[in-house]
Every structure is written in C-alpha cells, then in structure tokens.
Amino acid sequence: MSETQQPIRVGIIGAGGIVKQRHIPGLRSCQNVQIVQVTNRSLASAEAFCREFAPEARPVERWEELASSREVDVVWIGTHPYMHAEMTCYGLQHGKHVFTQARMAASMPEANQMWEASIRYPELVTAICPAPQGMKGGEMVKQLLAEGAIGTPHQALVHSFNDAWLDASKPAHWRQQSDLSGIQILTLGIYTEVLQRWLGHIVEVEARGNVVIPQREGVEVDIPDFVNVFAKFRGGLEATMLFSGVAAHAPTDKLWLFGSEGTLSYDFITDEIQLGKRGGKMEIIPVPIEMQRSWTVERDFIAAVRDPKAPRPKPDFNEGMLYMRVVHAVWQAMDSQAAVRVV
C-alpha cells in the first residue's frame, strides 16, 4: 500500500449536531478515512453516537486520551468554543493535525495560543470550519467588485435576524452563555469572516448591544440578544452590521453594497446575487457553475493531510485571528461606547 493509500485515522471530540449533519457525511465521502475514536460530553453519549454514526469507532471517556492516541492522525473538534484552544494545542503537541469547529475560540488570548501553536508545528494541518454563508457565490461577488460593477463601494448594510431567542420561556442556549461561547455574539463572527474575505479588513468599530431577556430558567444571559455594529474597512468602505436573535418576522440574512456606479446585494439564504447599475433596475446575476463553490470542507482538509503540497484549507488560524480581533473590538466598543481600533 502506497503512502497516499494509507488510511487517515480521525478522532472526534464533541459529537454534536454539526458533526452529525455535515462532518460525518463529509468524512464518509473521503476515501481511506477511518473514524477510530469518539469522545463526547459523557462516555454514554459517545457510545450512543458510535452506535448510530460510527459503529467502527471506539468510544473514549477522556478527550486527552484521544488527542494523544497513537491510533489517531487527525483530531476533529466539535465542542463549544471555550474548549477549542486547550484541545487544539494539546493535539498539536502530540503530533496531530487539528480541525476545529467555528467559532475559533472563546477569547483573543485563547485564539492567540492556537495561532502560535500552529506556527510552532507548521508540518501539521490546522483549520477552522468555514462559514457556509456566501460560499456558493462568493467568488462571483469578488469578481464583480474587482471588475468595478458598482464602481467604488462606499457603504454596506448586512443584517442577520431571527427569533430563536424571543420566547422567554425557553432555556438559555449555550450561545447565550459566555462560559461556553466566550466573546462570540450571534452570527457576528460568521459575517465578519465572510465580509473580510470579500471586502478587506475591518479596522475600526462602534457597537451597541443589549440582553432583552436576562434570566432563563435561573441562568443569567450575558451575551447580547441583539447587537448593532458600525464598521470601517481599510479601503474606506463603512458598513452597518445588524444582528438579532429576538426579531419576529425578520427579513432574510442579506448584504447590500452601495457604490458610485450602482448596488450589489447577496441573499445569504438563497445565494441570489442582484446587481443594479446607477439609474437602472436590480437584476439577478447568475453564478456560473465553474465559479460556484460547494461544501468540500472535509475533503479539502484530508487532502492537505495526505499531501503536504496540497493547498492548505481555509480559514486557517491566521484568518480566524482576523475575525476574532473584530469580535473582541466589538465588546470593547460596547463597554466604552466609543469607537475602537481593531488591533
């Protein structure tokens, strides 16, 4: 058996919804990939996961055992953000390639630990799960902007609203608790990742946010139920970014880009792109098949593990640091009620 045919052995830490829905099917579609160990919140839940999704894998009680096992080549982290840094650094120290679920980390210091660890072990592949939002038509958006389809962009609006947290009788979601989610707020990190990929780096933010329902079944909610961000990009464009988990009858998640020669919009739910020239109507812009990007996250990661010459998967930890800095600055801006430079 040649080196390229050697099986890649994956150990899963944290076997929640995203792992079941996306990562397991993606890993199953890769040739010569074996899921060999699984650890979850409890040994019983790891055993239940293995029975249903990975009967060939061995349930493991402690994640440290999995991350240091000689039977594991890749550590696949599907836990909440507060565990990402410790698990990532531990896995890298034990010679494992590491894929971690988004968002990158619970705090800037923890994200920095992950980034520094990835630099210390450049031979190991590291990546963060990318945002699916805008994946299909993102290359088309970048091409239209590069071609000057709307002239010079000067203003943007992005809104991401839902009513998932509007019912006060529901228990607190883990994303509403800073001890689990850290500094992550709603879809702020997701759309920051996407917009910076399309429009360049955010260099300054102002922000206001609020917790509408502060108590849920005895749990104190300390992540804002909505946040409004005003962001300035390095190229001069300024954006209003609105996020809410308490918005009934909310509009779709959408980006509007306004430029000197027209307007470009992207619907993140339907992946529909519309372009309107100054003085004309908004028209749908089809995305050529060859420019459409589909979900190949697991395949891309495994390919990089197999072949050191293969492209490294994105977002890497450096790109993760870029959106983490923005999220961190948003918290600073909410606390100070003043503009904060992103550093």
C-alpha positions as CSV (number, residue, x, y, z in Angstrom):
1,M,0.0,0.0,0.0
2,S,1.5,3.4,-1.0
3,E,1.7,6.3,1.3
4,T,-1.2,8.1,-0.5
5,Q,-3.3,5.0,0.2
6,Q,-2.6,4.8,3.9
7,P,-5.8,5.4,5.9
8,I,-6.2,8.7,7.7
9,R,-7.5,7.9,11.2
10,V,-9.8,10.5,12.7
11,G,-10.7,11.0,16.3
12,I,-13.8,13.1,17.0
13,I,-14.0,15.3,20.2
14,G,-17.5,16.6,20.6
15,A,-20.1,14.8,18.5
16,G,-23.0,17.3,18.3
17,G,-25.3,18.4,15.6
18,I,-22.9,19.9,13.1
19,V,-20.7,16.8,13.3
20,K,-23.7,14.6,12.7
21,Q,-25.2,16.7,9.9
22,R,-22.1,17.9,8.0
23,H,-18.8,16.4,9.1
24,I,-19.7,12.7,9.3
25,P,-21.2,12.6,5.8
26,G,-18.2,14.7,4.5
27,L,-15.6,12.4,6.1
28,R,-17.5,9.3,4.9
29,S,-17.2,10.6,1.3
30,C,-13.4,10.6,1.5
31,Q,-11.5,7.5,0.5
32,N,-9.4,5.7,3.1
33,V,-10.6,7.8,6.0
34,Q,-11.4,5.9,9.2
35,I,-13.2,7.3,12.3
36,V,-11.4,5.4,15.0
37,Q,-12.2,7.1,18.3
38,V,-15.0,9.4,19.6
39,T,-15.3,11.2,22.9
40,N,-18.3,13.3,23.9
41,R,-19.8,15.0,26.9
42,S,-20.1,11.6,28.6
43,L,-19.0,8.1,27.8
44,A,-22.6,7.1,27.4
45,S,-23.3,9.8,24.8
46,A,-20.1,8.8,22.9
47,E,-21.3,5.2,22.9
48,A,-24.7,6.3,21.6
49,F,-23.0,8.3,18.8
50,C,-20.8,5.4,17.8
51,R,-23.8,3.0,17.6
52,E,-25.7,5.3,15.3
53,F,-23.0,7.1,13.3
54,A,-19.6,5.3,13.6
55,P,-20.0,1.7,14.7
56,E,-16.4,1.0,13.8
57,A,-15.1,3.7,16.3
58,R,-14.1,3.2,19.9
59,P,-15.9,5.4,22.5
60,V,-13.4,7.1,24.7
61,E,-14.1,8.7,28.1
62,R,-11.4,11.4,28.2
63,W,-10.6,13.7,25.3
64,E,-6.9,13.8,26.4
65,E,-6.7,10.1,25.7
66,L,-8.0,10.5,22.2
67,A,-5.8,13.6,21.4
68,S,-2.6,11.8,22.4
69,S,-3.5,8.3,21.0
70,R,-1.1,6.7,18.6
71,E,-4.2,5.4,16.7
72,V,-5.3,8.9,15.8
73,D,-3.8,11.1,13.0
74,V,-6.4,13.9,12.9
75,V,-8.2,15.4,15.9
76,W,-11.6,16.7,14.8
77,I,-13.0,19.1,17.4
78,G,-16.8,19.7,17.5
79,T,-17.1,21.2,21.0
80,H,-18.2,24.6,22.2
81,P,-15.6,27.5,21.7
82,Y,-14.4,27.5,25.3
83,M,-12.6,24.2,24.8
84,H,-11.1,24.8,21.4
85,A,-7.8,26.3,22.5
86,E,-6.8,23.7,25.1
87,M,-7.8,20.8,22.8
88,T,-6.1,22.3,19.7
89,C,-2.8,23.0,21.5
90,Y,-2.8,19.6,23.2
91,G,-3.4,17.8,19.9
92,L,-0.7,19.7,18.1
93,Q,1.8,19.0,20.9
94,H,1.1,15.3,20.3
95,G,1.6,15.4,16.6
96,K,-2.0,15.5,15.4
97,H,-3.5,17.5,12.6
98,V,-6.3,19.6,14.0
99,F,-9.7,20.7,12.6
100,T,-11.8,22.7,14.9
101,Q,-15.4,23.8,14.7
102,A,-16.2,27.5,14.4
103,R,-16.0,29.9,16.1
104,M,-12.2,29.8,16.6
105,A,-12.0,30.4,20.3
106,A,-13.7,31.9,23.4
107,S,-11.3,34.8,23.7
108,M,-8.5,36.6,21.9
109,P,-5.8,35.2,24.3
110,E,-7.0,31.7,23.5
111,A,-7.1,32.3,19.8
112,N,-3.6,33.6,20.0
113,Q,-2.5,30.4,21.8
114,M,-3.9,28.4,18.9
115,W,-2.3,30.6,16.3
116,E,1.1,30.4,18.0
117,A,0.8,26.7,18.3
118,S,0.1,26.3,14.6
119,I,3.2,28.3,13.8
120,R,5.3,26.0,16.1
121,Y,4.1,23.0,14.2
122,P,3.9,24.1,10.5
123,E,4.1,20.5,9.3
124,L,0.7,19.8,10.8
125,V,-2.5,20.9,9.1
126,T,-4.8,23.2,11.1
127,A,-8.1,24.8,10.0
128,I,-11.4,26.2,11.3
129,C,-14.8,25.2,9.9
130,P,-15.7,27.8,7.4
131,A,-18.9,29.7,7.3
132,P,-21.3,28.2,4.7
133,Q,-22.9,31.6,4.3
134,G,-21.9,33.1,0.9
135,M,-19.9,30.0,0.0
136,K,-21.7,29.3,-3.3
137,G,-21.5,32.8,-4.8
138,G,-18.5,34.4,-3.0
139,E,-16.1,34.1,-5.9
140,M,-18.7,35.8,-8.2
141,V,-19.1,38.7,-5.7
142,K,-15.3,39.2,-5.6
143,Q,-15.1,39.2,-9.4
144,L,-17.9,41.7,-9.8
145,L,-16.2,44.1,-7.3
146,A,-12.8,43.6,-8.9
147,E,-14.4,44.5,-12.3
148,G,-15.9,47.7,-10.9
149,A,-19.5,46.5,-11.3
150,I,-20.7,49.1,-8.8
151,G,-17.8,51.5,-9.1
152,T,-16.1,52.4,-5.8
153,P,-18.0,50.8,-2.9
154,H,-18.6,53.3,-0.1
155,Q,-21.4,51.9,2.1
156,A,-22.7,48.5,3.1
157,L,-25.5,47.1,5.1
158,V,-25.7,43.5,6.4
159,H,-28.5,42.2,8.6
160,S,-28.9,38.8,10.2
161,F,-32.1,38.5,12.2
162,N,-34.0,35.6,13.7
163,D,-36.5,35.0,16.6
164,A,-34.7,31.9,18.1
165,W,-34.3,33.7,21.5
166,L,-37.6,35.6,21.6
167,D,-39.5,33.1,23.7
168,A,-38.6,33.9,27.3
169,S,-39.8,30.5,28.5
170,K,-37.1,28.7,26.6
171,P,-33.9,27.7,28.5
172,A,-30.7,29.6,27.8
173,H,-28.9,28.4,24.6
174,W,-25.2,27.7,25.0
175,R,-24.5,30.5,22.6
176,Q,-26.1,32.9,25.2
177,Q,-23.6,31.9,27.9
178,S,-20.1,33.4,27.9
179,D,-18.6,30.5,29.9
180,L,-19.4,28.3,26.9
181,S,-19.4,30.6,23.9
182,G,-16.9,33.2,25.1
183,I,-17.0,36.5,23.3
184,Q,-18.9,35.2,20.3
185,I,-22.2,37.0,19.6
186,L,-24.9,35.6,17.4
187,T,-23.7,35.5,13.7
188,L,-21.2,38.4,14.1
189,G,-18.1,36.2,13.7
190,I,-19.6,34.4,10.7
191,Y,-20.4,37.5,8.7
192,T,-17.2,39.2,9.8
193,E,-15.4,36.3,8.3
194,V,-17.3,36.5,5.1
195,L,-17.2,40.3,4.7
196,Q,-13.5,40.5,5.4
197,R,-12.9,37.8,2.7
198,W,-14.8,39.9,0.2
199,L,-14.1,43.5,1.2
200,G,-10.8,43.5,3.1
201,H,-10.1,44.1,6.8
202,I,-12.2,45.9,9.3
203,V,-10.0,48.5,11.1
204,E,-12.5,50.3,13.4
205,V,-15.8,49.5,15.1
206,E,-18.5,51.1,17.2
207,A,-21.2,48.9,18.7
208,R,-24.2,48.8,20.9
209,G,-25.9,45.7,22.2
210,N,-28.4,44.6,24.8
211,V,-29.7,41.5,26.6
212,V,-33.5,41.6,26.2
213,I,-34.3,38.5,28.4
214,P,-31.6,38.5,31.2
215,Q,-32.8,35.4,33.0
216,R,-33.7,32.0,31.6
217,E,-34.6,29.2,34.0
218,G,-32.2,30.5,36.6
219,V,-29.4,31.1,34.1
220,E,-28.1,34.6,33.7
221,V,-27.7,35.5,30.0
222,D,-24.6,37.6,29.4
223,I,-24.4,37.5,25.6
224,P,-26.4,40.3,23.8
225,D,-29.7,39.3,22.3
226,F,-29.0,41.9,19.6
227,V,-26.0,44.0,18.6
228,N,-25.6,46.8,16.1
229,V,-22.1,47.4,14.8
230,F,-20.7,50.2,12.7
231,A,-17.6,49.1,11.0
232,K,-14.9,50.9,8.9
233,F,-12.9,48.9,6.4
234,R,-9.3,49.6,5.5
235,G,-10.3,50.6,2.0
236,G,-12.6,53.3,3.3
237,L,-15.9,51.5,3.0
238,E,-18.2,51.8,6.0
239,A,-20.7,49.2,7.0
240,T,-23.7,48.9,9.3
241,M,-23.9,45.3,10.6
242,L,-27.1,44.4,12.5
243,F,-27.6,41.1,14.4
244,S,-30.6,39.8,16.4
245,G,-31.9,36.7,17.9
246,V,-35.1,38.4,19.2
247,A,-36.6,39.6,15.9
248,A,-40.0,38.3,14.9
249,H,-41.0,38.2,11.2
250,A,-37.4,39.0,10.4
251,P,-36.1,39.7,6.8
252,T,-33.7,37.3,5.2
253,D,-30.0,37.5,6.0
254,K,-28.7,39.8,3.4
255,L,-25.8,42.1,2.3
256,W,-26.3,45.4,0.4
257,L,-23.2,47.0,-1.1
258,F,-23.6,50.6,-2.4
259,G,-21.1,52.1,-4.8
260,S,-20.5,55.1,-7.0
261,E,-22.0,53.3,-10.0
262,G,-24.6,51.0,-8.5
263,T,-25.7,48.5,-5.9
264,L,-24.9,44.8,-5.3
265,S,-26.9,42.5,-3.0
266,Y,-26.3,39.0,-1.7
267,D,-29.1,36.9,-0.1
268,F,-27.3,34.5,2.2
269,I,-30.3,32.2,2.4
270,T,-30.9,31.7,-1.3
271,D,-27.4,32.7,-2.6
272,E,-29.1,35.0,-5.0
273,I,-27.0,37.9,-6.3
274,Q,-28.5,41.0,-7.6
275,L,-26.8,43.9,-9.4
276,G,-28.3,47.3,-10.2
277,K,-26.5,50.0,-12.2
278,R,-27.0,53.6,-11.3
279,G,-30.3,54.7,-12.9
280,G,-31.3,51.1,-13.7
281,K,-33.1,48.2,-12.1
282,M,-31.8,45.5,-9.8
283,E,-31.3,42.3,-11.8
284,I,-30.4,38.7,-10.8
285,I,-26.8,37.8,-11.7
286,P,-26.4,34.1,-12.3
287,V,-23.3,32.4,-10.9
288,P,-21.5,30.2,-13.5
289,I,-21.2,26.6,-12.4
290,E,-17.5,26.8,-12.6
291,M,-17.5,29.7,-10.1
292,Q,-19.9,28.0,-7.6
293,R,-18.2,26.7,-4.5
294,S,-19.8,23.8,-2.7
295,W,-19.2,22.2,0.7
296,T,-15.9,20.3,0.3
297,V,-14.6,21.1,3.8
298,E,-13.7,17.6,4.9
299,R,-12.3,16.6,1.6
300,D,-10.1,19.7,1.4
301,F,-8.7,19.0,4.9
302,I,-8.0,15.4,4.3
303,A,-6.3,16.2,1.0
304,A,-3.9,18.6,2.8
305,V,-3.2,16.0,5.5
306,R,-2.3,13.4,2.7
307,D,-0.2,15.7,0.6
308,P,2.0,18.5,2.0
309,K,1.9,20.2,-1.4
310,A,-1.9,20.4,-1.5
311,P,-3.5,23.8,-0.7
312,R,-4.0,24.4,3.0
313,P,-7.7,24.6,3.9
314,K,-9.3,27.9,4.7
315,P,-10.0,29.6,7.1
316,D,-6.7,28.9,8.7
317,F,-5.8,30.2,12.2
318,N,-4.5,33.4,10.8
319,E,-7.8,34.2,9.1
320,G,-9.5,33.2,12.3
321,M,-7.4,35.7,14.2
322,L,-8.7,38.4,11.8
323,Y,-12.3,37.9,12.7
324,M,-11.5,37.3,16.4
325,R,-9.9,40.7,16.6
326,V,-13.1,42.3,15.3
327,V,-15.3,40.4,17.7
328,H,-13.0,41.4,20.6
329,A,-13.1,45.1,19.5
330,V,-16.9,45.0,19.3
331,W,-17.0,44.0,23.0
332,Q,-14.6,46.8,23.8
333,A,-16.7,49.3,21.9
334,M,-19.9,48.2,23.7
335,D,-18.2,48.6,27.1
336,S,-16.7,52.0,26.2
337,Q,-19.5,53.3,24.0
338,A,-16.8,54.7,21.8
339,A,-15.0,53.8,18.5
340,V,-12.3,51.1,19.0
341,R,-9.5,50.4,16.6
342,V,-9.1,46.8,15.6
343,V,-5.6,45.6,16.6
